[in-house]
Amino acid sequence: MKNTPLTWLSLILVVLMVAACTGGTSGSILNSSQNCKTGGGTGSCTGRIGKLNGTYGMNIEDGDIFSGDPVEIEITVSVESGLVEVSVEDPDGKRYSIQVEPGDQATLLGVSTGEFDGFEITFQAVDGQAQNLSYDLIYQSR
């Protein structure tokens, strides 16, 4: 194979695409349920996660939210065991986050970034695992 500029450009593009796909979800959830009322770029969800391992990106679907839209969120989270961090990132790259201690409840007010048909909220079990997490979410796109 020749070392042409096109070969190097192709290799660099592949590496960049792989790097862009990393992050986000590197964990899992078990025994989860969610009930959402969504549409028109506004909505609410309540949910429960029985077991959270690692970092999990949860997608909230709303067909009226588009890529790059700022989405104002208010999410209240409680957890029975394990320290949990909840976070979102706005279109300018600013990160909003809270940590929820076992037995406590905390509320995150922030702005997430619209993706195709929705947005993402990230849950991370800081010590690797958390159990019996519940959340209430209200959101509105701008």
C-alpha positions in Angstrom: 0.0 0.0 0.0 1.3 3.4 -0.9 1.6 6.2 1.6 -0.5 8.7 -0.3 -2.2 11.8 1.2 -5.6 10.2 0.5 -4.6 7.0 2.4 -3.5 9.1 5.4 -6.6 11.3 5.3 -8.8 8.2 5.2 -7.0 6.7 8.2 -7.3 10.0 10.2 -11.0 10.1 9.4 -11.6 6.6 10.7 -9.7 7.3 13.9 -11.7 10.5 14.5 -15.0 8.7 13.9 -14.1 5.9 16.3 -13.1 8.5 18.9 -16.3 10.4 18.5 -18.3 7.3 19.2 -16.6 6.5 22.5 -17.9 7.8 25.9 -21.6 8.2 26.7 -22.8 4.8 27.7 -20.2 2.4 29.1 -22.5 0.8 31.7 -25.9 -0.8 32.0 -29.2 -0.7 33.8 -31.4 -3.6 35.1 -35.0 -3.7 36.1 -35.9 -0.3 34.8 -39.3 1.3 34.0 -40.2 4.7 32.6 -43.4 6.5 31.9 -43.3 9.7 29.7 -45.7 12.2 28.4 -43.9 13.9 25.6 -44.5 16.0 22.5 -44.2 19.5 21.1 -40.8 19.8 22.6 -42.1 19.6 26.2 -42.9 16.8 28.5 -42.3 14.9 31.7 -41.1 11.4 32.7 -41.0 9.4 35.9 -38.8 6.3 36.1 -37.0 3.8 38.2 -33.7 1.9 37.7 -33.3 -1.2 39.9 -29.5 -1.4 39.3 -27.1 1.0 37.6 -23.6 -0.2 36.7 -21.0 2.3 35.4 -22.2 5.2 33.2 -25.5 5.0 31.3 -26.8 7.6 28.8 -30.6 7.6 28.9 -32.3 8.9 25.8 -35.6 10.8 26.1 -37.5 10.7 22.8 -39.5 13.6 21.5 -40.0 14.0 17.8 -40.2 17.8 18.1 -36.7 18.2 19.5 -34.0 18.5 16.9 -30.2 18.2 16.8 -28.6 21.1 18.6 -31.7 22.4 20.3 -31.2 23.5 23.9 -33.5 21.6 26.2 -34.2 23.0 29.7 -34.5 20.2 32.2 -35.4 19.7 35.8 -34.7 16.3 37.1 -35.2 15.1 40.7 -33.3 11.9 41.6 -33.1 9.7 44.6 -31.1 6.6 45.2 -31.2 3.9 47.9 -27.6 2.7 47.7 -24.5 3.9 45.9 -23.4 7.5 45.0 -24.9 8.6 41.7 -23.9 11.6 39.4 -26.5 12.9 37.0 -25.4 15.2 34.2 -26.4 16.9 30.9 -24.4 19.0 28.5 -25.7 22.0 26.6 -25.1 22.9 23.0 -22.1 25.1 23.9 -20.4 22.2 25.9 -21.3 23.5 29.4 -21.8 20.5 31.7 -24.5 20.6 34.5 -24.3 17.9 37.1 -25.3 16.9 40.6 -24.4 14.0 42.9 -27.0 12.1 44.8 -26.0 10.4 48.1 -27.7 7.1 49.2 -30.9 7.9 51.0 -31.0 11.5 49.7 -32.8 13.3 46.9 -31.3 16.0 44.7 -32.6 18.2 41.8 -30.6 19.1 38.7 -31.6 22.3 36.8 -29.7 22.4 33.5 -29.7 22.5 29.7 -29.2 19.4 27.6 -28.5 19.2 23.9 -31.1 18.1 21.5 -30.3 15.1 19.3 -32.3 13.5 16.6 -35.8 13.1 18.1 -34.9 13.8 21.7 -32.0 14.4 24.2 -29.8 12.5 26.7 -29.3 12.5 30.4 -26.3 10.6 31.8 -26.5 8.6 35.0 -23.2 7.4 36.6 -22.7 5.1 39.5 -19.6 6.8 40.9 -18.4 3.8 42.9 -19.3 1.4 40.1 -22.8 0.4 41.1 -26.0 1.9 42.5 -29.4 0.4 43.4 -33.0 1.6 43.4 -32.7 4.9 41.7 -35.9 6.9 40.9 -36.3 10.1 39.0 -38.9 12.7 38.0 -38.1 14.8 34.9 -39.7 17.9 33.4 -38.3 19.4 30.2 -38.9 22.0 27.5 -37.0 22.8 24.4 -36.2 26.5 23.7 
